[in-house]
């Protein structure tokens, strides 16, 4: 399944959901697909939940860096830079 992402000049991101009447997007991925193991900062209207399945990650949200270890996650509210 492919989900298209659109990022605008204000760093907002928009997902094009494959189920328009149920806006949920779930993906299992790895940071090694990103340059320097980091995604570009962005924000969106959607809520986001990140769960670390292996290792740990530093997660930037609203100017702070939060360490998330294996088995833990973080919930990001809408319109928050992360």
Secondary structure as the mmCIF struct_conf table of DSSP 4:
data_model
#
loop_
_struct_conf.conf_type_id
_struct_conf.id
_struct_conf.beg_label_comp_id
_struct_conf.beg_label_asym_id
_struct_conf.beg_label_seq_id
_struct_conf.end_label_comp_id
_struct_conf.end_label_asym_id
_struct_conf.end_label_seq_id
STRN STRN1 UNK A 5 UNK A 7
TURN_TY1_P TURN_TY1_P1 UNK A 9 UNK A 10
BEND BEND1 UNK A 11 UNK A 11
STRN STRN2 UNK A 12 UNK A 12
STRN STRN3 UNK A 13 UNK A 15
BEND BEND2 UNK A 18 UNK A 19
TURN_TY1_P TURN_TY1_P2 UNK A 20 UNK A 21
BEND BEND3 UNK A 22 UNK A 22
HELX_RH_3T_P HELX_RH_3T_P1 UNK A 31 UNK A 33
BEND BEND4 UNK A 34 UNK A 34
HELX_RH_3T_P HELX_RH_3T_P2 UNK A 35 UNK A 37
HELX_LH_PP_P HELX_LH_PP_P1 UNK A 39 UNK A 41
STRN STRN4 UNK A 43 UNK A 43
BEND BEND5 UNK A 45 UNK A 46
STRN STRN5 UNK A 48 UNK A 51
BEND BEND6 UNK A 54 UNK A 55
STRN STRN6 UNK A 56 UNK A 61
TURN_TY1_P TURN_TY1_P3 UNK A 62 UNK A 63
STRN STRN7 UNK A 64 UNK A 69
TURN_TY1_P TURN_TY1_P4 UNK A 70 UNK A 71
STRN STRN8 UNK A 73 UNK A 76
TURN_TY1_P TURN_TY1_P5 UNK A 78 UNK A 79
#
